[in-house]
């Protein structure tokens, strides 16, 4: 590609925290003067052609995570099965973009990359260590020794990794009203009631445990990752959901539905590693 590419991916099927890390990357790069864009597969996309994702886009057409990325980052986001084509189209429409973040692009080897980051769920790790379909792995664990950095979502270390390992936590304190995002409350708003917690993500238990740690009395409603919600899936009473689920539920009416917003916090060192890689690439281009 004519600009540097940072790939964020994982070795296992299911969510590990790639999307929050991609948001963190975009915000970090923007703070350093870069103008990032994002490409993604777009889970469940019905067409092979590449397309731009708007913050108000339809998740059933472009995927739930790309819509979330577009809303949170407000930078150009393009999706497509062919990430090279998606990145090329993005750059053609946004020539000011000078770095690409590829969300969930580790196994898309057609897209050359300057930085590779693997995200690992610190709780579930690698399951039985077998590749799909016998286990959860997309690639063998030796891939951990080939990337630039490994980020563990939650506390933990990885003896399997040869390079630097960083820890990431997902932290949040605010809940926004599903259909009225200007309304914001804190956890004590829910202190005197039971709360229905809804999650269609890779690891719903992490979300439920986070709410319980904040003092919420939760009734758990777990759905498969990328579940396409219907109005009848939303229980009555007070309801709390993830941002990823909210982009698919915002079209529905609910009298008391809230969205828990989280941000990634990454241990020191990863930012400098990435910036050094980009400076090296840009320096070689200049030469």
N, C-alpha and C positions, 0 to 999 in steps of 0.2 A: 504494500500500500504506500501511497505517497506521504502518509503521515504515520507516526508511531501508533501501534496497536497494543492495548493492555487487555489480556484475556483473563476473565474471572470465571472459574469453573469448579467442578467437583468430581470426585471419583465414584460417588454413589448416586443411585437413583433417589429422587426425593429431595426435599429442601434441606439446605445446610446453612443458609444465610447469605447466599450470593447477592441477592437483590439489595439488601441493606449495605453490603460492602460496596457494590457498584455505585450506590448513591453517595456513600462516603468518598469514594474515589473522585466522582465528578465534582463534589463540593471542594475537596482538597485541591484538585487540579485548577479549578476556577479561581480559588484563592491565590494560587501561584501564577496567575496570569494566562493560563491556557484556556482554550475555547473547545471544550470536549463535546463529542457526540457519542451516541450509544447505538449499537446494533444488537439484535437479539433474535433468537429463533422464533419466539412467539408461540408458546405451547398451545396446540389446538387450532392454529391458523388453518383456515379451510382452503386457501389458495397457495400455489407455489410462487406467485409473483411477489416481488418485494413492494413494500408500501410504507409510507410515513405513519407515525402514531401521534395522534393529537391527545392532549390532556383529557379531552372529553370523548375520546375514542371508545368504540364498542369492544369490550374485552372478548366477546364471542368471535370477532373478526380478526383481532390483532393480538390477543392474549392478555391475561390479567396483569402479569408482571410488567410488560412493556407500557401499559396504560399507567400503572403505578409509577414507573420510572419517569414517564413524561410529566406526570403531575408533580412529582416531588422535585425533579431537577430543572424542569423548564428548559431543557436543552433538546436539540434534535434527536429523535429516536426513530430508527427504521427497523423493520422486521422482515425476515425472509428465511426460507430454508437454506438458501445460498447466502452465507454471511459476506462473502466477497462482493457479490452483486449488491447486497444491502448497503455495505459500506461505500461502494463506488457511487451508488445512487445518492446516498446521504451527502457525500462530498460534492457531488455535482450540484445539488440543490443548496448546499451550505458551504461554499468555498472558504469561509472564514474558520471552519473547524480545523484544528491542528493536532488533535489526538482522538483516537477512537477507543472507547471502552466496549469490549465484547462481553455481554452478559451471557453466561452459560455457553461459552465457546471453546472449552478446552479440547473437546473431541472433534471439533470442526477444523481438521488439519489443512483444508484448502486455504484458510485464512492465515497468512503469515503473521507472526506476532513478535513484539519486542520484549514484552513482560508477560510471564505466566504466573497466575496465583491460583492455588487450590484452596478451597474453603472446606473445612472438616467440621462436622457436628461433634462437639466434644463429648456428648452423652452417648450417641449411637455409634460413633466412629465408623467401623467398616463391617459390621455384622459378622457373618461367618467367614469373611475373607474370600468368598467365591464371586466369580463374575456372573452377571445376568445370563440365564434365568435361574441358576442354582443359588445365587446370592445377590447382594445389592450393588456389586461393583460394576462400573462401566469399563474400567481398565484395571490392570494389575497394580498392586501397591508399589511396584518399582517406579511407577510414574511420579511418586512423591520425591524421588531423588533427582528428577530431571527439571523441575520447575524452579523459578526464581524465589518463590516464597510460599509458605503454607500458613494459612490463617485458621486458628481453631476457634470456633464459635462456642464460648464457654471455657472454663479453666481446663488446662491439660497440656501435656507435652506429647511429642511424637518422636519416638526413637526411629521410626521408619523414614523420617525426612532427613535428607543430607544437608539441605540449606537452612536458612533462618526460618524460625517458627514464631508467629505472633499470635497473641490472644485478642479476641474480639468479644465484646459484650453488647447486647442490645438493651438500651435503657430508654425509658420514657416515663413521664409523669402526667401527661395530659390526655384527655379524652375529648374528642370533638363530636358534635351532633352529626349524625349521618346525613341528614337532609338540610342541615343549617350549620355549615362548617365554621361560621363565626361564633358559635356558642361553644365555649370551652369550659370543662370542669376538671377537678382533681379527684383522686381516689376517694376522698372522704365524702363525696357526693353519693356514693353507693354504700355507705357504711351501715345503713339501717334497712337494707333490703337484700333479697336474693337476686342474683344476676345470672342471666343466661349468657354463657360464653360460647360463641360460635367461631369455628376455625376449620377452614378447608385448605390447610397448608401441609408441608412435608412432615412437620413435627408438631401436631396440635398440643401435645402434652407440655411442651416448653411454654406455649402461650398460656395455657391454663395455670401452670405452676407460677408463672410470673404474676398473674392476677391475684392468685391466692397469697403470694408473698406480700402483695400490697394491701392485704386485709380484706379483699373482696370474697364474699360467700358465693361461689360460682356453681352453677349447674352446667355440666359440660355437654357440648354438642359438637362432636368431631365428625368431619366429612373428609372424603378423599382429597388429595392435593389437586388443585385446579378445578374443584367441583363447580359446576354451573348451577348457581342457586336459582330457586324459584320462590315466589312469594310465600308459598306454604312451608318452605324450609325455615322461615324466620319465626321463632317462637314468640309468643306474647310476653308481656311484662317488660322489664328492663333488659336490654340486650347490648352486649359488648362484642365487637369483632375486630379482626386484624385489618390493616390497611389494604392488604391484598384481596381480602374478601369484600371490603367495602366498595371497591371499584365495580364489583359485579352486583351489589345490592343497592346501590344508590338510586336506581330507577324504581325501587319498590317503596311503598309507604309503610312506616312503622312509627308508632307514637312515642317510643322511648328507646331509640337505637343510637349507640355511640361507637366511635372508632378510636382504638388505642394506637397512638402514634409512637414509634420507636426510632431511635437513631443508633447507628453503629459507633462504638468507641473502640479504637484499635490501639494496642500497645505501641510504644515508641519504636521508631526505626523503619517501619514500612514506608512511611512517606518519603524519607530520605533515599531509601533503596530505589523507589520508583522514579523519583526526580533525577537521581544519578543515571539511571538507565535512559531516560528521555534526553538528558543533556548529552549523553554519549552518542545517541542516535542522531540528534540534531547537529552535533559537532561533526559527525562523520559526513552528514549530508552537506554541511557548509564546505567541508574540505573537498 
